[in-house]
């Protein structure tokens, strides 16, 4: 099970019903996204730092927070621009972001609520500013697509590591997972 980022992005766009109209709305709000990126970064990391486990991850290593903040600002703005109209470059970057989350040990239990915080705060700002609310739905969709990349990185890294260490085939691994899930009910 080896993820091909562009194919995964296409599949997620279809599942989330991200349309060309949604993309046009995001792109027409790219300046707003760039303007709000710093505020969103402050809000996002203030939220994450309230959790002791997450705070330890964020502050492990000299300069990590500065790098993360810079990356977040880029990431937030890129959701509006699509970088290359949500093509190969966008897909590759989202895949790398997912892998970095896995590498740093930022688990799904942190990522999912943090993404919800991004969506909620964006919606709050849009309404406070009297901005056209049509941006909320497309932004929510692209956030969920980006979240799917992060979540899938955990699946891919974990399954490949187990398969590599054990010599199991992908089909055996999937069968064991399904059996294990069935026994936990």
C-alpha positions in Angstrom: 0.0 0.0 0.0 2.0 2.9 -1.3 0.2 6.2 -1.6 0.5 8.2 -4.8 -0.2 11.8 -3.6 -1.9 13.1 -6.8 -4.2 10.2 -7.1 -5.1 10.5 -3.4 -5.8 14.2 -3.8 -8.1 13.5 -6.8 -10.0 10.9 -4.8 -10.4 13.2 -1.8 -11.6 16.0 -4.0 -14.3 13.7 -5.4 -15.2 12.4 -1.9 -15.4 15.9 -0.5 -17.2 17.3 -3.6 -14.6 20.0 -4.0 -15.7 21.6 -7.2 -14.0 24.1 -9.6 -16.4 26.7 -8.2 -15.1 25.9 -4.7 -11.5 26.3 -5.9 -12.4 29.6 -7.6 -13.9 30.9 -4.3 -10.8 29.9 -2.4 -8.5 31.6 -5.0 -10.6 34.7 -5.0 -10.0 34.9 -1.3 -6.3 34.2 -1.4 -5.4 37.7 -0.2 -7.7 37.4 2.7 -6.1 34.0 3.5 -2.7 35.5 3.4 -3.8 38.4 5.6 -5.4 36.1 8.2 -2.6 33.4 8.2 -0.7 35.0 11.1 -3.8 35.4 13.2 -4.7 31.8 12.5 -1.2 30.7 13.4 -1.4 32.4 16.8 -4.8 30.9 17.5 -3.8 27.4 16.3 -0.6 27.2 18.4 -2.3 28.8 21.5 -4.8 26.0 21.2 -2.2 23.3 20.9 0.0 24.6 23.6 -2.8 24.1 26.2 -2.2 20.4 25.9 1.0 19.4 27.8 1.9 16.5 25.5 1.5 18.7 22.4 3.4 21.5 24.0 6.3 19.2 24.6 6.3 18.1 21.0 6.1 21.7 19.8 9.0 22.9 21.9 11.3 19.9 21.5 14.4 21.3 19.8 15.8 24.7 19.2 13.8 26.7 16.7 11.1 24.2 16.1 8.2 26.5 17.0 9.6 29.2 14.6 9.7 26.6 11.8 6.3 25.3 12.6 4.8 28.8 12.7 6.3 29.6 9.3 5.1 26.4 7.8 1.6 27.0 9.2 1.4 30.4 7.6 2.4 29.0 4.2 0.0 26.0 4.6 -2.9 28.2 5.5 -2.4 30.5 2.5 -1.7 27.6 0.1 -5.2 26.2 0.9 -6.6 29.3 -0.8 -4.1 29.4 -3.8 -3.9 25.7 -4.5 -0.3 26.4 -5.3 -0.6 24.8 -8.7 -4.4 24.7 -8.9 -4.4 21.7 -6.5 -2.2 19.6 -8.7 1.0 17.6 -8.2 2.9 20.2 -6.2 0.0 20.7 -3.8 -0.5 16.9 -3.4 3.2 16.3 -2.8 3.4 19.1 -0.3 0.4 17.8 1.6 1.9 14.3 1.7 5.2 15.6 3.1 3.3 17.6 5.7 1.5 14.3 6.7 4.8 12.5 7.0 6.3 15.3 9.1 3.4 14.9 11.5 4.1 11.2 11.8 7.8 11.8 12.3 7.2 14.4 15.1 4.7 12.2 16.8 1.8 14.5 16.4 -1.0 12.0 16.6 -4.5 12.0 15.2 -5.9 12.8 18.6 -4.1 16.2 18.3 -4.6 16.8 14.5 -8.3 16.3 14.2 -9.4 18.7 17.0 -6.7 21.2 15.8 -8.1 21.2 12.3 -11.6 21.7 13.7 -10.1 24.8 15.5 -8.9 26.1 12.2 -12.3 25.8 10.6 -14.1 27.2 13.6 -11.8 30.2 13.9 -12.0 30.9 10.2 -15.7 30.8 10.2 -15.8 33.1 13.3 -13.5 35.7 11.6 -15.5 35.6 8.3 -18.7 36.4 10.2 -17.1 39.0 12.5 -15.8 40.8 9.5 -19.0 40.6 7.6 -17.2 38.8 4.8 -19.1 36.7 2.3 -19.7 33.4 4.0 -19.4 31.5 0.7 -15.7 30.9 1.6 -16.5 28.8 4.6 -17.7 25.6 2.9 -14.8 25.4 0.4 -12.3 26.2 3.1 -13.8 23.4 5.3 -13.6 21.0 2.4 -9.9 21.7 1.7 -9.1 21.5 5.4 -10.7 18.0 5.5 -8.7 17.0 2.4 -5.5 18.2 4.0 -6.5 16.3 7.2 -7.0 13.2 5.2 -3.4 13.4 4.0 -2.2 13.6 7.5 -4.3 10.7 8.7 -3.3 8.6 5.7 0.3 9.2 6.4 -0.2 7.4 9.7 -1.8 4.4 8.0 0.9 4.2 5.3 3.9 4.6 7.6 2.5 2.1 10.2 1.5 -0.5 7.7 4.7 -0.3 5.7 6.8 -0.5 8.9 4.9 -3.6 10.1 5.2 -5.3 6.7 8.9 -4.5 6.5 9.6 -5.8 10.0 7.5 -8.9 9.7 7.7 -9.8 6.0 3.9 -9.9 5.9 2.1 -9.2 2.6 -0.3 -6.3 2.3 -3.2 -8.7 2.1 -2.2 -10.5 5.2 -1.7 -7.3 7.1 -5.2 -6.0 6.0 -6.8 -9.3 7.0 -5.1 -9.2 10.5 -6.3 -5.6 11.0 -9.8 -6.5 10.0 -9.8 -9.5 12.3 -8.3 -7.5 15.2 -10.9 -4.7 14.7 -13.6 -7.3 14.8 -12.4 -8.7 18.1 -12.3 -5.3 19.8 -16.0 -4.7 19.6 
